[in-house]
Amino acid sequence: MPDESTPSEVARARVSSAADSALASGILPEDPHRLPPPTDWWAADAERHLLDKPKFCPMCASSIHDRGGISTEYWTADTRNFMTWCGDCGWFGEVVRFSRVTILEEDH
């Protein structure tokens, strides 16, 4: 019997999850936002895009994805811009992600 303080090797095998079973049986649709393999050079950018893109319309708060809207990312220098259209209210505009913002407040 191995000593409990000594790590032992464990054989790793893929364990089928409930989601894998549901996908294989046709209960769940295939993920439309499948990420590229982690070894691809753009994998980190694809992940950041899915995490950072606008999920809701800034005008009406409706879901961009569920209401047929679209959000396309482009870059200006080190700024990430999301050109976004809402399929619910028709709002079209640019959503910009900032890492830091300095705002001056006017005297009252």
C-alpha positions as CSV (number, residue, x, y, z in Angstrom):
1,M,0.0,0.0,0.0
2,P,1.5,3.4,-1.0
3,D,2.4,5.9,1.7
4,E,-0.3,8.6,1.9
5,S,2.3,11.4,1.8
6,T,3.7,10.1,-1.5
7,P,1.7,11.0,-4.6
8,S,0.9,8.1,-6.8
9,E,0.2,8.2,-10.6
10,V,-3.4,8.1,-11.6
11,A,-4.4,7.0,-15.0
12,R,-6.4,9.8,-16.7
13,A,-9.3,9.0,-19.0
14,R,-12.0,11.1,-20.5
15,V,-15.1,10.9,-18.4
16,S,-18.3,11.5,-20.3
17,S,-20.4,14.2,-18.8
18,A,-24.2,14.6,-18.9
19,A,-23.7,17.5,-21.5
20,D,-21.6,15.2,-23.7
21,S,-24.3,12.5,-23.5
22,A,-27.1,15.0,-24.3
23,L,-25.1,16.4,-27.2
24,A,-24.5,12.9,-28.6
25,S,-28.2,12.0,-28.3
26,G,-29.3,15.2,-30.1
27,I,-31.0,16.8,-27.1
28,L,-28.6,19.8,-27.1
29,P,-27.6,21.7,-30.2
30,E,-23.9,22.1,-31.0
31,D,-22.2,25.1,-29.3
32,P,-22.3,28.0,-31.8
33,H,-19.4,29.7,-30.0
34,R,-16.9,26.8,-30.1
35,L,-13.4,28.1,-29.3
36,P,-10.4,27.2,-31.3
37,P,-7.9,24.7,-29.8
38,P,-5.8,26.3,-27.1
39,T,-2.6,25.7,-29.2
40,D,-3.8,28.0,-32.0
41,W,-2.2,31.5,-31.9
42,W,-5.5,33.3,-31.8
43,A,-7.2,31.2,-29.2
44,A,-6.6,33.7,-26.4
45,D,-8.1,36.5,-28.6
46,A,-11.2,34.4,-29.4
47,E,-11.7,33.7,-25.8
48,R,-11.4,37.4,-24.8
49,H,-13.8,38.3,-27.6
50,L,-16.5,36.0,-26.3
51,L,-16.1,37.1,-22.7
52,D,-15.9,40.9,-23.5
53,K,-18.3,41.5,-26.3
54,P,-21.5,43.3,-25.3
55,K,-24.2,40.9,-24.2
56,F,-27.0,43.5,-23.8
57,C,-28.1,46.6,-25.8
58,P,-26.9,49.9,-24.1
59,M,-30.2,51.5,-25.2
60,C,-33.0,49.0,-24.3
61,A,-31.1,46.3,-22.3
62,S,-32.3,43.5,-24.7
63,S,-30.0,40.6,-25.3
64,I,-27.9,41.2,-28.4
65,H,-27.6,37.5,-29.2
66,D,-31.2,36.4,-28.5
67,R,-32.8,39.2,-30.5
68,G,-30.8,38.8,-33.7
69,G,-28.3,41.5,-33.1
70,I,-24.6,41.5,-33.9
71,S,-21.4,42.8,-32.3
72,T,-18.2,42.9,-34.4
73,E,-14.8,43.7,-32.7
74,Y,-12.1,45.8,-34.3
75,W,-9.0,47.5,-32.8
76,T,-7.7,51.1,-32.9
77,A,-4.2,51.1,-31.6
78,D,-4.6,49.5,-28.1
79,T,-8.4,50.2,-27.9
80,R,-10.9,47.4,-28.5
81,N,-14.1,48.6,-30.2
82,F,-17.3,46.6,-30.6
83,M,-19.5,47.9,-33.4
84,T,-22.9,46.7,-32.2
85,W,-26.4,46.5,-33.6
86,C,-29.5,45.6,-31.5
87,G,-32.1,43.5,-33.4
88,D,-34.8,44.5,-30.9
89,C,-34.7,48.3,-30.8
90,G,-32.5,48.9,-33.9
91,W,-29.8,50.8,-31.9
92,F,-26.5,50.9,-33.7
93,G,-23.3,52.2,-32.2
94,E,-19.9,51.6,-30.8
95,V,-19.1,50.1,-27.4
96,V,-15.5,50.6,-26.3
97,R,-13.8,48.7,-23.5
98,F,-11.4,50.7,-21.4
99,S,-8.9,49.5,-18.8
100,R,-8.8,52.9,-17.1
101,V,-10.8,56.1,-17.4
102,T,-10.1,59.6,-16.0
103,I,-13.2,61.8,-16.0
104,L,-13.2,65.5,-14.9
105,E,-16.3,66.7,-13.0
106,E,-17.5,70.2,-13.7
107,D,-17.8,72.5,-10.7
108,H,-21.4,72.9,-9.6
